[in-house]
Amino acid sequence: MITLAMDTSGSTASVALFEEIMEEGKREILIISESFVVLKNIKKSATIGKATSQTLMPMIEHILSNANLPLESVDSLACTSGPGSFTGLRIGAATAKGLAFALGKPLIPIPTLDVLAYNALTADIGTIIVPLLDARRGQVYGAVYRLTSTFTIERLTDYFAEDIVDLAKKAERVRDESNFSDGGIIFLGSGAENYRDSISSIKGACFLPKHYNVPHAACMGYLIPDRMERDFDESNFSLTYLRKSQAEREKTK
């Protein structure tokens, strides 16, 4: 079974192909190939290359060509469902929905923060992991996770949009109340990079190298198996924004 996964939730775009196999009676997801491109500078939000709308379909065509697979060989699709860039999410969703409808294949929504959290999979067991996406105006989208003894990422809180100081304190409180960790807290993502000075004051705060601060479609492979059995299609795929867009907020003033 072949799955085509894509992420356009932020300053990068990535596409990955996975194959499902059965190994000793257990379902395994193997990555076939991934394509990744930087669209914007995280700190400056300045466009570096082509827009997401110009990049995504050529990336899909390229990755299928490299794997010597026709589009029709894809059995399911997966796409990040937010939070993230409003424009980026909508472009990814529209592309994924169109392909899923044309192929008659299921479309699996994957929360962006879950994908980002899996960048910290090599941390110590029990480590608290806090992926943060910069939501501008001193706010971040985030959630708090921990790395389990089975090397999966368990979410400990709801997804939320909060001021960076409030969210950082929440992560510290979850760590202190947890029976699973007495160590540091890993912060990663565009929110961690852009608000590093504010986060650094938290006891045990640590950061990953910059290339871990963006979601990778390849990490979606860890999240697909648990969702395979659900009844997903393009008609019930929905995006999670966590807050209104700036344009929508301006209308309510």
ZINOR-V388153 format. One line per field, one symbol per residue. phi: phi as a letter, one per 20 degrees, with the letter a starting at -180 (. if undefined). A space follows every 50 residues. Layout:
# ZINOR-V388153
phi: ???
This chain:
# ZINOR-V388153
phi: .ddddbccebeccbccdccecdclmdfcddeeaccbbedbfgfelefddf fgfedfffffffffffelcfgfefebccbfdofqfgffffffffffffff ffemdfcdecggffffgffdfeffgnfeccfcdfdmlmdceaadcceefe ldddedcffbdbfgffffffffffffeeedbcdecedbofffffdgffff fffnfbceggfeecfcggffffdfgfdfefedbffdfcedembffgffff fef
